[in-house]
Amino acid sequence: MGIFVHILSSSRIIMEEKRSSFSSSLGFVLAAAGSAVGLGNIWRFPYLAAKDGGGLFLVVYIFLALTFGFTLMVSEISIGRKTKQSALTAYGKLNKKAGWIGIFASIVPFMILPYYCIIGGWVLKYFTAFLTGGGLSTSEDGYFTGFITSYAQPIIFDIIFLFATAFIIYRGVNKGIEKISTILMPGLLVMVIAISIFSITIKGSDGRTGFDGLKVYVIPSVAGKSFHDIFIVVLDAMGQLFYSISVAMGIMVTYGSYFKDDSDLMKSVNQIEFFDTLVAFLAGVMIIPAVYVFMGESGMENSGPGLMFVALPKVFAQMGVAGNIIGCVFFLMVLLAALTSAMSVLETVVASLMDFFNWSRSKATIIETVSAAVIGIIICLGYNIFYFEMPMPNGKTAQILDIMDYISNNILMPVVAIGTCILIGWILKPKMVIDEATKNGEKFGRKHLYIVMVKYIAPLLLTVLLLGSVGIIK
């Protein structure tokens, strides 16, 4: 590793042609927000909110988003814009000894892309089922398990989703990422708001209403919670921020490298913060009231795939004929959200290959797509041919997909974030980021908060999160 870090940090291989950039701040904001509005928000945020006391989780999450999340996002976007490099080479360009951070930050999206596209393929399968009028059959017991354990279908849908993502990245920053984001994100937001309104207004046969479910979601509840329980809420909310703002995986560094020098960085960060928090909140409004009406609070015990592919289809089935229409719109919305996130993950890997090896975009895209396809096939077969169960530090058993998710999200991402805070807070000093963010005369809001967070509080919280993830703190 040490030799590779040295080679990486001393590499002078930099693209000679002018680096691509977003044509406008709006394009950057929509692309960055699109990266955050993904599967993690839609199936993870509502579950955590329901598990951690509804409004209590929301209050903690919003507070951390404005402090902890703000700190990491500003740091990474500033690193990208200052160096005009992707994560793999950006850290080494700032400090030769920090090249390892870029390596870890690049491994994360490389690991995430194959299994993220598999889950995107699952969403595509469900959307297809609802679109063709057979969506209500997805509520049958064993439907989801039967699908993911089959041999051909998961692989076919995975490849379709992956190739759709690759086609967008192949077209580049302006014609691909920015153009698609400016089309998909407004439509996605409209669907999120529409489904949220519908979810609040539905009524169940036993008298429960969507509005009752909304109150369960937004009203803080600390009844029966100890100090340790509240501590777990903080850790859950902080872990969710990694999903919600796409930090510690090289994405914001890469997108920051495409951000024009004369654009207002702080204004864009504030807009991304608002958009991400709004959609994360609405994800809960979409799901929690509907599940509460038809399945009660016990329905929210499902997390991850169980919530998306098992509990919600049962909710749609109880809506009758309208359930197929609502389910179709819902899974279309989830599909678009998954696509915008997959775009950013693939772009991060492609940009790193382009910057380090001086490859063309087409070559880097093709090589990474083929790699992700091969790994994806192996992961799909992990539910049948290669099936096994491995005990994890969190007490659960895991298959190949779960193991890759655990390593990337629970270990590598906190390590990358800790390294970034140490680099900015103690080696390069916060002034580097502040100067980059205000070089056009902008004001740096929350300046003193940023300095305290990046030097002291964020590294401490991240270390606790990492220790909790590996089972040292319980």
C-alpha positions in Angstrom: 0.0 0.0 0.0 2.8 2.4 0.9 4.5 1.9 -2.5 1.2 2.5 -4.3 0.5 5.7 -2.3 4.0 7.0 -3.2 3.4 6.3 -6.9 -0.1 7.9 -6.7 1.0 11.0 -4.9 4.0 11.6 -7.1 2.2 10.9 -10.4 2.2 13.7 -12.8 -0.3 12.1 -15.2 -2.9 14.8 -15.6 -5.3 15.3 -18.5 -4.0 17.9 -20.9 -7.3 18.9 -22.4 -9.5 21.4 -20.6 -11.5 19.6 -17.8 -15.2 19.3 -18.3 -17.4 21.5 -16.0 -21.0 22.0 -15.2 -22.5 24.7 -17.4 -24.3 26.4 -14.4 -24.6 26.3 -10.7 -28.1 24.9 -11.1 -26.7 21.9 -13.1 -24.2 21.3 -10.3 -26.8 21.5 -7.6 -29.2 19.2 -9.4 -26.5 16.6 -10.1 -25.2 16.7 -6.6 -28.7 16.5 -5.1 -29.5 13.7 -7.6 -26.6 11.7 -6.2 -28.0 12.0 -2.7 -31.7 11.2 -3.6 -31.2 7.4 -3.9 -32.2 4.1 -2.5 -30.6 4.9 0.9 -32.9 7.8 1.5 -36.1 6.0 0.4 -35.7 2.7 2.2 -33.3 3.6 5.0 -34.4 7.0 6.2 -38.1 6.1 6.9 -37.1 2.9 8.8 -34.6 4.7 11.0 -37.0 7.5 11.7 -39.7 5.0 12.8 -37.3 3.0 14.8 -35.7 6.0 16.6 -38.7 7.8 17.8 -40.0 9.7 14.7 -39.6 13.4 15.4 -36.6 12.7 17.7 -34.7 11.3 14.8 -35.7 14.1 12.5 -34.5 16.8 15.0 -31.2 15.1 15.5 -30.8 14.5 11.7 -31.5 18.1 10.7 -29.1 19.4 13.4 -26.3 17.0 12.2 -27.0 17.9 8.6 -26.5 21.6 9.3 -23.3 21.0 11.3 -21.6 17.6 10.6 -22.9 17.2 7.1 -22.2 20.8 6.1 -18.6 20.4 7.2 -17.9 17.3 5.2 -19.7 18.6 2.1 -17.9 21.9 2.0 -14.6 20.2 2.6 -15.0 17.7 -0.3 -16.4 20.1 -2.8 -13.6 22.6 -2.1 -11.0 19.9 -2.4 -12.4 18.9 -5.8 -12.6 22.5 -7.1 -9.2 23.5 -5.9 -7.4 20.5 -7.3 -9.6 20.0 -10.4 -9.0 16.3 -9.8 -11.2 13.3 -8.9 -10.8 11.7 -5.4 -8.1 9.2 -6.4 -5.6 12.0 -7.3 -7.0 15.0 -5.5 -5.9 14.2 -2.0 -2.3 13.3 -3.1 -2.1 16.6 -5.0 -2.9 18.5 -1.8 -0.5 16.5 0.3 1.7 13.6 -0.8 1.2 11.7 2.4 -2.6 12.0 2.0 -2.8 9.9 -1.1 -4.1 6.9 0.8 -7.4 8.8 1.5 -8.0 9.1 -2.2 -7.3 5.4 -2.7 -9.9 4.5 0.0 -12.4 7.1 -1.3 -12.1 5.5 -4.7 -12.4 1.9 -3.5 -15.8 2.8 -2.0 -17.7 3.6 -5.2 -15.9 0.7 -7.0 -17.4 -1.6 -4.4 -20.8 0.1 -4.2 -21.5 0.3 -8.0 -22.0 -3.5 -8.7 -24.4 -4.1 -5.9 -26.2 -0.8 -6.2 -27.0 -1.6 -9.8 -28.3 -5.0 -8.7 -30.7 -3.3 -6.3 -31.5 -0.9 -9.1 -32.3 -3.9 -11.2 -34.7 -5.1 -8.5 -36.5 -1.8 -8.6 -36.7 -2.1 -12.4 -38.2 -5.6 -12.1 -40.9 -4.3 -9.7 -41.6 -1.2 -11.9 -42.0 -3.5 -14.9 -44.4 -5.8 -12.9 -46.6 -2.8 -11.9 -46.4 -1.2 -15.4 -47.7 -4.4 -17.1 -50.6 -4.7 -14.6 -49.2 -7.5 -12.5 -47.8 -5.5 -9.7 -50.2 -6.7 -7.1 -48.7 -10.2 -7.4 -45.5 -8.8 -5.9 -47.3 -8.7 -2.5 -47.5 -12.5 -2.4 -45.4 -14.2 0.3 -42.1 -15.4 -1.2 -42.3 -13.3 -4.4 -39.2 -11.2 -3.5 -37.2 -14.2 -2.3 -38.2 -16.2 -5.3 -37.0 -13.4 -7.6 -33.6 -12.8 -6.1 -32.8 -16.5 -5.7 -33.6 -17.2 -9.4 -30.7 -17.5 -11.8 -31.4 -15.4 -14.9 -33.8 -12.6 -14.0 -31.7 -10.7 -11.4 -28.7 -10.7 -13.7 -30.7 -9.5 -16.7 -32.3 -6.6 -14.8 -28.9 -5.7 -13.2 -27.2 -5.5 -16.7 -30.0 -3.4 -18.1 -29.8 -0.9 -15.2 -26.0 -0.9 -15.3 -25.8 -0.3 -19.1 -28.4 2.5 -18.9 -26.2 4.2 -16.2 -23.1 3.6 -18.3 -24.7 5.2 -21.4 -25.3 8.4 -19.5 -21.7 8.5 -18.2 -20.3 7.7 -21.6 -21.9 10.9 -22.9 -19.9 13.0 -20.4 -20.6 15.7 -17.8 -22.7 18.2 -19.8 -24.5 15.9 -22.4 -24.8 13.1 -19.9 -24.9 13.9 -16.1 -26.0 17.5 -16.2 -28.6 17.0 -19.0 -30.2 14.0 -17.4 -30.2 15.6 -13.9 -32.0 18.7 -15.2 -34.6 16.5 -16.7 -35.1 13.8 -14.1 -34.7 15.8 -10.8 -37.7 18.2 -11.3 -39.9 15.3 -12.3 -38.6 13.2 -9.4 -39.4 16.0 -7.0 -43.0 16.4 -8.4 -43.6 12.6 -7.9 -42.2 12.7 -4.4 -44.5 15.5 -3.4 -47.5 14.0 -5.1 -47.0 10.6 -3.4 -46.4 12.3 0.0 -49.7 14.2 -0.3 -51.5 11.0 -1.3 -49.9 9.1 1.6 -51.2 11.7 4.1 -54.7 11.6 2.8 -55.4 7.9 2.7 -57.7 6.2 5.2 -57.8 2.6 6.4 -60.8 0.4 7.2 -60.0 0.3 10.9 -60.1 4.1 11.2 -56.4 4.8 11.0 -55.5 7.7 8.6 -52.4 8.8 6.9 -52.4 12.0 9.0 -52.2 9.7 12.1 -49.1 8.1 10.5 -47.6 11.5 9.8 -47.9 12.4 13.5 -46.1 9.2 14.4 -43.3 10.3 12.0 -42.9 13.9 13.0 -43.7 14.2 16.7 -40.6 13.5 18.9 -41.0 10.6 21.3 -38.5 10.0 24.1 -40.8 7.8 26.1 -38.8 4.8 27.5 -35.6 5.9 25.9 -32.4 5.9 28.0 -29.3 8.0 27.4 -27.8 5.0 25.5 -30.9 4.9 23.3 -30.6 8.6 22.4 -26.9 8.0 21.7 -27.8 5.3 19.2 -30.3 7.7 17.6 -27.3 10.2 17.1 -25.2 7.4 15.5 -28.0 6.3 13.3 -28.7 9.9 12.1 -25.0 10.4 11.5 -24.6 7.2 9.5 -27.6 8.2 7.4 -25.9 11.4 6.5 -23.3 9.5 4.5 -26.2 8.2 2.3 -28.0 11.5 2.2 -25.2 13.9 1.2 -22.9 11.4 -0.7 -19.8 12.2 1.2 -16.8 10.0 2.0 -17.1 8.1 -1.3 -15.3 10.5 -3.7 -18.5 11.8 -5.3 -18.5 15.3 -4.0 -14.8 15.7 -4.6 -15.4 14.6 -8.2 -18.4 16.8 -8.8 -16.5 19.6 -7.1 -13.8 19.3 -9.7 -16.4 20.1 -12.4 -17.6 23.1 -10.5 -16.6 26.4 -12.1 -14.2 28.7 -10.2 -16.4 31.8 -10.7 -19.5 30.0 -9.3 -20.8 30.6 -5.7 -19.7 27.5 -3.8 -21.4 28.4 -0.5 -24.7 29.2 -2.1 -24.7 25.9 -3.9 -23.8 24.0 -0.8 -26.8 25.6 1.0 -29.1 24.6 -1.8 -27.9 21.0 -1.8 -28.4 20.9 2.0 -31.9 22.1 1.7 -32.8 19.8 -1.2 -31.3 16.7 0.4 -33.0 17.4 3.7 -36.3 18.1 2.1 -36.3 14.8 0.0 -35.1 12.8 3.0 -38.0 14.1 5.0 -40.5 13.5 2.2 -39.2 10.0 1.8 -40.6 9.3 5.3 -43.8 11.2 4.5 -44.3 9.0 1.4 -43.8 5.7 3.3 -44.5 5.9 7.0 -48.2 7.1 6.9 -49.1 4.5 4.2 -47.5 1.6 6.0 -49.0 2.8 9.3 -52.6 2.9 7.8 -52.5 -0.6 6.4 -50.0 -2.4 8.7 -49.7 -0.4 11.9 -46.5 0.6 13.6 -45.3 -3.0 13.4 -45.1 -2.7 9.6 -42.1 -0.4 10.0 -40.1 -3.2 11.6 -38.9 -4.1 8.1 -35.8 -2.4 7.0 -33.8 -2.2 3.7 -35.1 -4.5 1.0 -37.8 -5.8 3.4 -39.4 -2.4 3.5 -39.2 -1.6 -0.2 -39.9 -5.0 -1.8 -42.0 -6.8 0.9 -44.0 -4.4 3.1 -44.9 -1.7 0.5 -46.2 -4.1 -2.1 -48.6 -5.4 0.6 -49.7 -1.8 1.2 -50.4 -1.3 -2.5 -52.3 -4.6 -2.7 -54.7 -3.4 0.0 -55.5 -0.3 -2.0 -57.3 -2.4 -4.6 -57.2 -1.4 -8.3 -55.6 2.0 -7.5 -52.8 0.2 -5.8 -51.3 -1.0 -9.1 -51.3 2.6 -10.4 -49.8 4.1 -7.2 -47.3 1.3 -7.1 -46.3 1.9 -10.7 -45.7 5.7 -10.0 -43.9 4.9 -6.8 -41.4 2.4 -8.3 -40.9 4.8 -11.3 -39.9 7.4 -8.8 -37.6 5.0 -7.0 -36.1 3.9 -10.3 -35.3 7.5 -11.3 -33.8 8.1 -7.8 -31.6 5.0 -8.1 -30.5 6.0 -11.6 -29.4 9.5 -10.5 -27.4 8.0 -7.7 -25.8 5.3 -9.8 -24.7 7.9 -12.3 -22.6 9.7 -9.6 -21.1 6.5 -8.3 -20.0 5.4 -11.8 -18.8 8.8 -12.7 -16.6 8.9 -9.6 -14.8 5.7 -10.7 -14.6 6.7 -14.3 -13.2 10.2 -13.5 -10.5 8.6 -11.2 -9.4 6.2 -14.0 -9.3 9.2 -16.4 -7.2 11.3 -14.1 -4.8 8.7 -12.9 -4.2 6.7 -16.1 -4.9 9.5 -18.6 -7.6 7.3 -20.2 -10.3 8.6 -22.4 -13.8 8.7 -21.0 -15.0 6.0 -23.4 -12.2 3.6 -22.4 -12.6 4.2 -18.6 -16.4 3.8 -18.9 -16.2 0.6 -20.8 -13.6 -1.0 -18.5 -15.5 -0.1 -15.3 -18.8 -1.1 -16.7 -17.5 -4.6 -17.7 -15.8 -4.9 -14.2 -19.1 -4.0 -12.5 -21.0 -6.4 -14.7 -18.7 -9.3 -13.8 -18.8 -8.5 -10.1 -22.5 -8.0 -10.2 -23.1 -11.4 -11.7 -21.1 -13.0 -8.9 -23.1 -11.1 -6.3 -26.4 -12.2 -7.9 -25.2 -15.8 -7.7 -24.5 -15.2 -4.1 -28.2 -15.9 -3.5 -28.1 -19.3 -5.1 -24.9 -21.0 -6.4 -22.5 -19.0 -4.1 -24.9 -18.8 -1.1 -23.3 -18.7 2.4 -23.9 -17.0 5.7 -21.2 -15.0 7.5 -21.7 -13.6 11.0 -21.1 -9.9 11.2 -20.1 -7.6 14.1 -23.6 -6.2 14.2 -24.9 -9.6 15.1 -26.5 -10.4 11.7 -25.5 -12.9 9.1 -24.5 -11.7 5.6 -24.2 -12.8 2.0 -21.8 -11.3 -0.6 -23.9 -8.2 -1.2 -24.2 -7.5 2.6 -20.5 -8.0 3.2 -19.6 -5.5 0.4 -22.1 -3.0 1.8 -20.8 -3.4 5.3 -17.1 -2.9 4.3 -17.8 0.1 2.1 -20.3 1.9 4.3 -19.4 0.9 7.8 -15.6 0.8 7.6 -14.2 2.6 4.6 -16.5 5.6 4.5 -15.9 6.6 8.2 -12.1 6.1 7.7 -12.2 8.4 4.6 -14.2 11.0 6.5 -11.8 10.9 9.5 -8.8 11.2 7.2 -10.4 14.2 5.4 -11.1 16.0 8.7 -7.5 15.4 9.9 -6.1 16.6 6.6 -8.2 19.8 6.5 -8.4 20.5 10.2 -4.8 19.9 11.2 -2.4 19.5 8.2 -3.7 22.0 5.6 -5.7 24.0 8.1 -9.4 25.1 7.7 -8.2 28.3 6.0 -7.5 26.3 2.8 -11.2 25.4 2.4 -12.5 28.8 3.6 -10.3 30.6 1.1 -11.4 28.3 -1.7 -15.1 28.7 -0.9 -14.8 32.5 -0.7 -12.3 33.3 -3.4 -14.9 35.2 -5.4 -15.8 37.4 -2.4 -18.6 35.2 -1.0 -19.3 35.1 2.7 -18.6 31.8 4.5 -21.6 31.3 6.7 -21.1 29.2 9.8 -17.3 29.8 9.6 -16.5 29.4 13.3 -18.8 26.3 13.5 -16.9 24.8 10.5 -13.5 25.3 12.1 -14.6 23.6 15.4 -16.4 20.8 13.6 -13.6 19.9 11.2 -10.9 20.0 13.8 -12.6 18.5 16.9 -16.2 17.4 16.8 -16.5 15.7 13.4 -13.4 13.5 13.9 -14.6 12.5 17.4 -18.1 11.6 16.2 -16.7 9.7 13.2 -14.4 7.7 15.4 -17.3 6.7 17.7 -19.3 5.8 14.6 -16.5 3.6 13.3 -16.0 1.9 16.6 -19.7 1.3 16.8 -19.8 -0.1 13.3 -17.1 -2.7 14.1 -18.8 -3.7 17.3 -16.3 -2.2 19.8 -19.0 0.2 21.1 -22.5 -1.2 21.5 
